[in-house]
Amino acid sequence: MKPNVIVALLVGLVLGFAGGRAINGGTTASAAANKPTAAAAANAPRQNARQVDPTVFKVPIDGSPVKGTADALVTLVEFSDYQCPFCSRADATVKQLQKDYGNKLRVVMKQNPLSFHPRAKPAALGAMAAGEQGKYWEYHEKLFANAKALEDADLEKYAGEIGLNVARWKTDLAKPEFSAIIDRDQTLAGKLGANGTPAFFINGRFLSGAQPIDNFKGLIDEELGKAEALTRSGTPASQVYAAIIAKGVESAPSKAPQEQQAPAQAYRKVDVPADSPSFGPKDAKVTIVEWSDFECPFCSRVGPTLKQIKESYPKDVRVVFRHQPLSFHPNAKGAAEASMAAHEQGKFWEYHDKLFQNQKALDRANLEKYAQELGLNMGQFKAALDSGKFRAKVEADASAGAAVGANGTPTFFVNGREFVGAQPFDNFKRIIEDEKARADKLLAAGTKPADLYAKAVEEGVKSNGSAPQAQAPAEPPVQNIEVGNAPVRGPKNAPVTIVAYSDFECPFCSRVLPALKQIEDEYKGKVRVAFKNQPLPFHANAKPAAAAALAANEQGKFWEYHDKLFANQRALDRASLEKYAQELGLNMNQFKAALDSGKYDAQVTTDMNEATRVGVNGTPTFFINGRSVVGAQPFEAFKRVIDEELSKKKGSVAADQK
């Protein structure tokens, strides 16, 4: 579900995924020392820099952790989340920037723990409690270095490792002012339009997501030149930041149509889940996937535009709705679940309109009121909300959005092409017409209408190499991944090994099973599959399910148990885990003892740590002879890499025979 995150996420989210994109390598400190002057650098085009809005925001820094001197000419304010994989990537970039710019750069940290990261807020509180003893930044580094291990015991362990008075630290955790600071920072992030993480303001100018280091440097160099001009005119260095933001705007403006940004050029692999609400034909030439939040005012503003699209392109455009309830909108998640309960009764779009018309009244009583007004079966509706029936769906959407960089709302992907914000119809029309033309060419070349969306996205992603964007290389480095003691299916001497990192509660992991079955059927004897665990932190039952699967493996029934878990993803509590074991005829005393003792917890943790080391940010992620394939991809995506690897093996054998 990686995935991912993938940008202003898009950017917000809205990311990287919004909320985050992959980071490229940085300039070394020695190289930075040989750069031209800041003013010259500001005037020289930086090869990979993207256009940045010139708006300066008034971003206060009082009361926030600071690293750097008051005389720094450039201040970088970061809104971050300690459980966000894109934030940990960006942290490496920020550290490199501090090395390269030295005392010219000051870093300020703001807290924005996202709602679907349950351990992010406790981690932020732990960092602030460490700050009471003068060790905020040491603790900050511990958190990002261990982003997969943020349970209470882990947080306490880190406090001891950096030499804190742990008793005092534990007392400070409960200080109400720390929660107030988080609320303050999140409110500020919302005002500034920084809805995803990480989000940066460099001398007040917004840069969203875990972007390549050159994008940061392009903006820093530009601001450095301006700051040096201020000091030459008499402004003390310590007053430069205050002078720059003095006339800044205090909140993100609602852009007039002519000010809206042009459509983005980058394409992403964006899934269309079968259970997501949509309108328009399934084989439409253009598919628009929207990540939205019912409490977001910008999302409601785009409603009339979507209706105009529906009227103007009834046969050519399909719109798919996915959820991205932002952390600082307290009622957005409940509203999202309620909309899916309405969808279950065939009234999603009517309920969708009710919610956007009443954004300030989204408490439980009002959610029920709107359902009643639409004539829904109230017993069924209330039961869905009470049971949390659609919670996993909403969380899966949010995670998938983060993986592709939809961290802010609204974020759209038009045939996979990133398109951010509540833009006017004319902007949508331009990109729709572009994509229709692409679709017509694909159809003329023989693509079947049913395959059109997948093909359009595939071709679009291929074109990213020539499009201005911040994206990881199409083919990441080959990783050396040992199978170790992971459950394996297939012969040991198979020429191709697939290592899967998966989560039993992740809907995308279950969707890829048919493709894996097809691989086994079509490559008998040539492929072995190893299963490793990557239970995501917002899936409460994923880690116990992983341990239970390993307990079944101990009795030779891993794959049968694996299939049981994926067939019953909404029932992974302890009683259900035991039920599946009994159905498979396992020795129940041995099985229960393994779970009670935590016998396989260490193996699950080892898998998770290894996943982090090799760059697995979402699930499912696969390594085919060390080459990564991310997400619930179709069989053809796996086939391409498998065939290439088999071809290499044949070539190697032929060379040896010569």
N, C-alpha and C positions, 0 to 999 in steps of 0.2 A: 504494500500500500504505500509503498514507497512513495517512496517514495516516495526527490523526489528530490520545491521548494524549492518552486521546486521552487517575488518578484514583483512586484509591488503588489504583488502579491499581495500580488500582483499589484499589488503588488501590491499585492497583494493580493495572496494568498493569497497571494496573495500573496504568495506567494507565493516557494521554490518554493520557487516554488515560494516576485513576491517572495515572499518569504524565502526565498533563497535560491541562488543558483550556484553552480559549481565554481570553485575558485581556481584560477590559473596561478602559475608561479609568480613570485615577486622579484623585484630588483634587490640586489644585495646592498649592504650598507656601503661597501667600497664603491660600487657603481654609483650610488646616490651621491657620494662625495664628489664625484667627477662630473655631475650634471651641470648644465648651464645655470645661470641665475634663475631665481623663481620667476622674475618678470619675463625673461626670455622663454622659459618653459611654458608660461601661461599663454604666450602668443603662438607657440608651436603646436601643431596638431598632434595629439597623441593617438597612435594608430588605432587602438581598440576602444577609445573612450566613446561613451554614448552621450547623446544630448541630455543635459540636465536642466531642469526648470530653473530660471534665474531668480525666482521668488526667494526672498530671505524671510525666514520665519523667526519670530521672537521666541527662542527656546531658553527658558531660565535654567540655570545650573545650580542655584543655591540649594544646599541640603542634599546634594547627590555625591556619591563617591567620585573622586577626581584623581587622575594619574597624570602628572605633568605639572609644569610651573604656571603661575599666573601670568608670566611674561610670554607664554606661547602665543604665536601669531595666528595659529589655527586651532580652533576648538572643535573636536569631533564628539558629538553627543550620540550615544547608542541606546536604542530601546531594544532590550534583549530578553531572552527566555532560556533558562539554563537546561531545559529539556528539549530544546529545539535543535535538531541536527544541523540546520543551516547556520544557527548562531554559533555553534562550536566551530564550524568551518570558518566563519567570518572572524572569530576570535584570533585564529592564526594569522589572518590578513592584517588585523588591527595591530597585533604584536610586531609584525614585519614593518608596518608603517611607522610604529614608534621607533624601531631601530633605524629606519631610513631617514626620518625627519628629526630625530633627537628632541632637543628642547624647543623646537618650533611647533610641536604638536602636543596638544593636551587632550586627554580622553575622559569623558564624563559618562557614567553609567546610569541609565534609567531602567526601571523594572517593568516588564510587560509579560508576566506569565500567562500564557494562553490557556483558555478554559479546557481544552482537550489534552493538556499536559498536566496530569494530576500532581506530579511531584515538582513542578516548576515553582509554584508559590512557596512551598516549604523550603526549597533550595534558596530562593531569594531571601526569605526570612533568615535563613542560616548565614547567608553572606552578610546581611546587615548586622546580625548579632556579632559576627566576627569583626565587623567594622568598629563596633564599640570598644574593641581591644586593639584597634589600629591595624587589623590584618584583613581588611576587606578584600584587597586584590590577591593576597595569597590564597584566600578561601575561594574567590572567584575562579582562579586557575584550577584549583582542585575540582571544582564542579564541572568545568568544561572538559577536563581531562577524564572525568568519570561520569559522563552524561547519562549512561545507562544504569548507574548505581546511585540512586538518589533517595533511597528509603531512609527512614529516621535513623536507623543504626549506622548507615553509611555517612549521613551528615554529621553525626556525633563523632564517628571515627576520624573524619577529615579535620574536625575541630581539634582533636587531640594531636593529629599528625603535624599540624602547623604551630603547635605549642600554645594553644589557647587555654585559659582557665575554663575547663569544660563545664564545671558547675555554674559558673557565672554565665557562660554562653547559653546554657539550657534555660536559665532564668530569663535572660534577655530575649529569647525567642518569643516569649509571650507578650512583649511590650506592644501595646495597642498602636503606638506611633509608627511602628514598622508597617503594619497593615494599612495605616493611613497613608504612608508614603507610597505604597504600591497602588492604592486607589488614586492618589494624586498623579502618579506617573502615567497610569493607564488612561485617566481622563485627559491628560495633556496629549498623549499619543493620539487619542481619538480626535481631539480638536485639530491637531496638526495633520490629520490624514494618514498617520503612520499606523495602519491597522494590522499589519503583519510583522513578523520578526525574522531576521533583524532589520531594523530601520535606522538610518543614520542622518544626522543633520551636521553638515560641515560648514562652520561659520554661518549656520542657519539655513543652509541649502540642503534640500532633501535628496537622499540617495537610498533607494530601497533594495533590500535583499543582499545575499552573500555574493556580491558581484566580484569580477576579476580585479586584482589589485591595481591594474592600470586605470580602471574607471575611477577608483578612489584617488589615485595620484593625479589624474587629469584635473579633478575638482580641487584637490588640495593645492596643487601648483597654482591654479588660477586664483584661489583665495589668498595664497601666500603673497602673490604679486600685489594684490589689492591692499593687504595688510602692511606690507613694506612701504607702500606709497603713503599710507596713513601715518606711519611712524616718521617718515621723512617730513611730513607736513606738521609734525609736532605732537601727535597723539602718543602718550606713553604706551609702551607695549602692553602693560597690564590693563589698559583701558580699551584695547583694540576690539575685543569681542563685544564689550558693552556698546561701543560706538557703532559697530556693524549691525547689531540687532536692534538698535534703538528705534529705527524706523521700520522694523520688520513687521509682518502681519502676524496676528495672534491666532488665526485659525485658517484652515484650508478653505479657500474660497470655492463657491460653486461657479464653475467656469461657464462663460457664455459659449454658445455653439461655435463661434468663430475661434474661440481660444482652445477648443478641445484638441487633444493631441491626435496626431495622425495615427492611423492603424499601424500596429507593430508588425514586424516582418517575421519574427521567430515563430516556428511551429513546434508543437509539443505532441507527444503521444498521449492522447486524451481518450479514456474509455467512455463508453455510453452504457451504463448498467441497464439491464432489462427492467429493473424495478424502479427506475427513475421516472418521474412525471415528464411528459413531453407533449408537444402538439406539432402537427405536420407529418407528412408521410415518412415512413421508415427509410425509403429509398430516395429521399430528397437529394437534390444535387448539393445542397449546402446544409450542414448540421452545425448549429450553434449550441455549445455547452456553456451554461451560465452557472457560476458559483455566486450565491446570493445570501442575504441576511435580512430577515423580515423586520428587524428593528433599525436597519441602516437607511437613513434618509436618501442617500444617493441611489440605493437599490429601488426605492419607490419611484424616484424620478424617471427611471428608465422604463417603467411600466408602459406608458403611452407609446414609447418607441417600439417596444416589442409587439404591441397590438398593431401598430402600423406595418411592421414587418409581416405579421400574420396575414393582414389584409392584402398587402402588396405582393407577397410571394406564397400564395396558398399551396402551390404544388411543388415549389422549388426549395423551400426552407423548412427544416425541422428545428425546434428549440427544445433543449433538454435542460431541466432544472436540477441543480445539485446544491447541497446545503453547505454554508460556511458561516455558522453563527459566531460572531466575534466575541472575545472574552469580556469586553467592557459593555456588552449589551445583555443585561441580566435575563431578559425574557426571550431572547432570540432562539435559544436551544429548545425551550419548551414549545415555542411557536412552530419551529421546524418539525418537531415530533408530531404536533397536532396536525400540521398540514399533510403529513404522511398518513395519519389516521383518516383524514378526509379523503386522501388519494385511494385508500383501501376501499372506500365506498364510492369511488368514481367521481369525486367532487374536488379534486386538487385545485384546479385553476379558479373555481369559484371561491374556494377558501383562501387561496393565494391572494385574490383581489381584496377579500375582506380584511386580511391581515395588513396589507399595505395601506388600505384606507384608514386603518385604526392603529397605527404604529405605536401610539402612546398608551394603548390599552390592550396589553398582551399578557395579562395575568391569567391564571387558570380559569377564573370565573368568566372572563371575557372570551377565552378560547372556547369554552363550552357554549356560551351565548351565540357565537358565530356559527358553531356547528348546528345548534338548534334552528337558527334562522334559515339554514340551508336544508333543513329537513333530514339531517343525518340520523341514523340509528344511534341514540345517545348512549344506550348501554354498551354497545360495541365500541363507540368512540371513547367513552370514559375508561373502559377496560384497557384499551390500547395505551392510553396515557398512564394509567396506574401501574401497568405491568412493565412500562419502558420498552414496549414491543419494537418501537422504531428507533430506539436510542443508538443501537449499533449501526443502523443505516446512516443516521446523521453523522456519527463519528467517522464512519468509513468515508463519507463524502468529504468531510473536513480534512481528513488525512490525505485523501487522494488529491484534494485541492492544493494542500501544502506541497505535495510531491511534484506538482507541475508548476508551482510558483503562484498559485492563486491564494495569496494570504490576505488580500484586501478585497473589498466588495464594492460594487459588483465587478467581477472579472469574467470575461467571455473568451471562448476559443472557437473561432469560425473555421470549420474544417481543420481544427488543430492550431489555427493561427491566433496568437495571443492578441487580445484587444481589451483594454482596461478602461473602466470607468463608465459613468452614466452619460454616454456620448449621444449626440443627436442622430436622428434617422439618416441624414445625408452621409454621415461617416460610416454608419453600418452599411448603407446602400453601396458605397464605393467598394468596401471589402467583399460584400456579398456578390456583386457583379464580377469582381476579380475571381472569386472562387467558383462562380457559375461557369465562367469561361474555362477555368482549369478542369472542371468536372466534364464539360462538353468534350474537351480533348481526350480525356480518359475514356469516356463512353465511346467516342469515335474510334479509339484504339482497341476496343473490345472488352473493356471492363464491364462486368455485369452490374446493373443498378444496385443489387443487394450488396455488392462488394465495394461500392463507390466510396463510402466514407473511409473505410480502412485504407483503400488505395490512395485517396486524396491526402490523408494524414501521412502515410508512408512516404509519398513523393515529396510532400511539404517538408518533412523532417530531413530528407536527403538534401533538400535545397538550402538548409540552414547554413551550410558551409560558406555560402557566398552572401548571406544576409547579415546585417549588423546586429549583433546580439551578444549576450554574455552566456555562453553555454559550454558545457564540457565537451571535449572531443567525442566524436561519434564512437570511436573505439578506444576505451580506456586501456591502460597498461594491463598486460596479462598478470594475474595474481598467482602466486604459488600457494595453493590451498590443499592441505593434507586431509584425507578422509578421516583418519584417526579412528575413533571408536564410534563414529556415527552409524546409524542403521543404513544398510546398503541393499539395493536390489539390482541384480545383474552380475555378470562374471567379473572376477578380479582383474583378469587380463584384457578387459574390453578396451579398445583403442580410444574411446571417448568416455570421460567421467563428467557427470553433471553433479555439482554440489548445490543443493537448494537451501536457502535460508528462508524459513517460513514461520507462520504464526497461525495456530489452529483456530483463532477467533477472527482472523482477517478474511473478509469476503472475497478479496481478490485472490488470495491463496487457494481458496476452494475452486474459483473459476478456472484456474490454470490446469486443474487435474485432467480434464479431457485431453488437453494437448500433451501432457506427460504420458497418458495412457497410449496415445497414438504413437509417441516416440518409442515406447516399449514394443508396441506391435510391429512397427515398421523397421526397427533397427535391432532385432533380436540378436543377442550375442555381441553386439557392437557397442552398446551403451550401458553403463551402470549409473545408477542414481543414488546419491548419498543425501540424507536428510539432516539438516542442522537447524537448531532452534533460534528464532529471533522474536520472542514474544514482546509485542509493543506495549509500552507502559500504560496506555489508555485502554487496553483490553484486560480487564480484571481477572479473567479466567484463563488467559493464554498461558501463563507460566505454570500453573498447576496442571493444565492439560499437557504441556510439554513433558513435565516430570512423569505424568501418568503414562504417556506414550513410551517413555524410556523404561518404565517399570514393565510394560507389556513386552518391550523388546527383550528384556531379561528372560522372558518366558517364550521367546521365539515368535511373538505375534505382533511385532511392531506395525507392519503394513496393514494388517487387518484392523488394528486399533486406530491407526492413522485414518483409515477410510471411515470408521465409525465417528471419529471426532469431526471430520469435515462434513459428514452427512448430518450432524447435529450441532452446528456451531452455536446455536442459541441455548443449548443445554449442556454447559460444561462445568456445572457446579460439582462438588465432591460426590454427592449422591449419584449423579449421572455418570461420572467417571467410573464409579464402582459398578454401576449397572452395565456399562458397556464391557467392562472386564468380565463380569459374570456371563454375559451373553456369548463371549468368546471362549468360555470354559477355562479361564485362567485360575491358577491357585490363588484364592482370594486372600488367604492369610499372608502369603508372600507379597501380593500386590499391595495390600493395605499397609503392611509393615514398611514397604519401600516409600510410600507416600508419607506415612507418619514420621519416619526418620529423616526425611529430606535427603534420601540417599542419592538422588540424581540432580539436586539443586546445583551442585558444583559444576556438573557437566553442562547444564543449561546456561549457567553463567559464563562458562568457558566459551560456549558457542556464541553467546552475545558479545563477549569481549573481542573474539576473533572477527565477528561481523563488523564491529566498529573499526577494527584495524584495517580491514580490507575495503572499507568504504560503503558498507551496506547501511543505507539510511531508511529504507522502507521494505515492505514485503509484498509479494515474493521477489527475491533476487536470486539469480542463478549464475553459476560460474561453469562454463563449458570448457573443459581443459584450461581453466583459469581465465577465460574470456567472459565478461559479464553480460548478462541479458536481464534487464530489469522490468518487472511488472508481469501482469497476467497476459502475456503475449500469445498470439495465435501460433499454431503448429509451424507455420511457414517461417516465422522468425527464428525458432529453434533449429529448424531443418537447415536453414542457410548456414548457420555456424557449425552444426554437426557435419554437414557435407564438406565444408572447408577443412575441418579437422581430420576427417577421414581421408580426404585427398592428400593432406600433408603426410599422414602416416604411410599412405601408399607410396608417395614420392620418396619418403625416407627409406622404406624397405627396398625400393628399386635401386636407390643409390648405394645401399649396403651390398646388394647383390652384384653390382658392378665392381 
